[in-house]
Amino acid sequence: MNILELRGVSMTYGAVKALQNIDLAVKQGEWLAIMGPSGSGKTTMMNIVGCMDKASDGSVVLDGEELSRLSPKGLTAIRRDKIGLIFQQFHLVPYLTALENVVLAQYYHSMPDEAEALAALGNVGLGERARHLPSQLSGGEQQRVCIARALINCPQLILADEPTGNLDEANEKLVLKILHRLHESGSTIIVVTHSPEVGEHAERVIILEHGKIARTTTGAKLHKSA
């Protein structure tokens, strides 16, 4: 079963064709990596799939919903209810603790539950750091707070934009281990990355060039531990 389908998706900004006639289907539970050089259309595709932008042409269907038919309010609801976003820049609220940052995501989705938020932080190895501010956490710890925040509302799709881009090798391995664990539990994951080392952990890798899918490969470390 496909959770996501892009059918003839194009995106133009004035004279610039950021995406050109993209056809892509992502199966429920699949781990997909989107790679390519700067300017290839990776960020544009992520913004469309993540309900942060609408395609100029074509259709995007996420969990049975045709996104092009939705209002901005409707797109916000889909992003809130069905997508877990993990950003390279973390985007944590600096004056809130790790726990409060996770609870905030619950607040916008349903009902805050501190015990659930603590459990989510525990699942990424941060149970003892829950009361710390972002400034008191390392980059790797902040990224793991982002992962806990992304997962707290049980999204149907996890969308990660360069999730290890600001991390050292040790923390990159920790984040990849978490992604492997999520994949093994049945989560659907799309990772946008420049890193071949990150891309090879996915089941499938699509390479974008000049807004088109140039080729598709299989991750070299399929089902292996990070």
HELIX and SHEET records of a PDB file:
HELIX    1   1 LYS A   42  VAL A   49  1                                   8    
HELIX    2   2 LEU A   67  ARG A   69  5                                   3    
HELIX    3   3 PRO A   72  LYS A   82  1                                  11    
HELIX    4   4 ALA A   98  HIS A  109  1                                  12    
HELIX    5   5 GLU A  114  ASN A  123  1                                  10    
HELIX    6   6 GLY A  127  ARG A  129  5                                   3    
HELIX    7   7 PRO A  134  GLN A  136  5                                   3    
HELIX    8   8 GLY A  139  LEU A  151  1                                  13    
HELIX    9   9 GLU A  169  GLU A  184  1                                  16    
HELIX   10  10 PRO A  196  GLY A  199  1                                   4    
SHEET    1   A 4 VAL A  16  LYS A  27  0                                        
SHEET    2   A 4 ASN A   2  TYR A  13 -1                                        
SHEET    3   A 4 ASP A  57  LEU A  62 -1                                        
SHEET    4   A 4 GLU A  65  GLU A  66 -1                                        
SHEET    1   B 6 ILE A  83  ILE A  86  0                                        
SHEET    2   B 6 LEU A 157  ASP A 161  1                                        
SHEET    3   B 6 ILE A 189  VAL A 192  1                                        
SHEET    4   B 6 TRP A  31  MET A  35  1                                        
SHEET    5   B 6 ARG A 204  GLU A 209  1                                        
SHEET    6   B 6 LYS A 212  THR A 218 -1                                        
END                                                                             
